[in-house]
């Protein structure tokens, strides 16, 4: 059976499934998700983040430049910030989901 979160978006009369969240709950979920994303993006941009063992040699060996992917910016030059932001966002989403139950 599909996770409850997916079933909230797809009501199915054959399964006897109706919407599992109200409109207000959906709006709150969207707002918390957006706020969490912004907090993690801004946080990993302005706060110091450890390198998590990702050295300049590791970044060079990833072959980003040789793959034709050109980019500049803080998250390209310091991928540990990207990892911290992504991990923090998804852990926050999981915590918010588990907190409801």
N, C-alpha and C positions, 0 to 999 in steps of 0.2 A: 504494500500500500504506500502511496506517496506521502511524504512528510506533511504534517498539518499545515505548515506554512504555505506549501504549494496548493493544498486543497482550499485554502482561504481565498485563493484567486480563481478557482475553477469549481463552481458548484456543479454537482452531478446528481440529478434526480434518481438515476438508476442505482447509484451507490447509497442513496439516502443522505447525501452530504449537502449541507447548506453552508452559507458563509460562516466561517469560524471566527470572524472578527467584525466588529462594527466599523462603520465609517470613521468614527472618532478614534478607535484603536489604530486603524490604518494610517490616519493622519499623524497620530503620536509616534508610530513606528517610523514613518518617513522623516518626521522632525528629528527624532533621536538619531537616526542613521546619518542624516545630513550634518547635525551638530557634531557627532562623533568624528565624521570624516574631516570636517573643518578643523576640529581641535587637533587631530593627529597630523594633518598636513602642516598647519601653522606651527605646532609644537616641534615637529622634526625639522622644520626650517629654521626656527630661531633658537632652539635649545641645543646644547652640545649633545651629540650622540656618539657612543663608542664605535669603533670600527668593526667590532665583532670578528676580528681576525681577518678581515678582508684587506689584503695588502694591495699596493699599486701593481705588483706583479700578477696578482690574482685577477685584478680588473683588466689588465692588458691581455692575459691569457684567455679571457672570456670571448675575445674576438669580436667585440661590438663594432669597433671601427672597421675591421676587415670584412664584416658582414654587410657593410654599406649603410649601417645605421649611424647617422650623424646626429649628434645632439649636444647641447651644452646645458649647463645648469647645475644646480646644487645636487639634485638627486642622480644625475648622470655621473658627476665627478665623485660623489660620495654615496655609493649604492647602499651602504649600511643605513643611511637615513631612509631610503625607500623601503628597505626590509623592516625597519623599526616601525615606520608609519603603517605599512600594510599589516604587519602582525598585530600592532596595537589596535587598528581599526577592527579587524576580524575578531580578535579576542574580546573587544568591547561589545561587538554585535552578539557574540555567543553569550557573554555575561548578561546582556540586556534580555536576551531570549530566555535564558535559564531563570532569571530573576522573576519572570512572570509566573512561573509555575510554583 
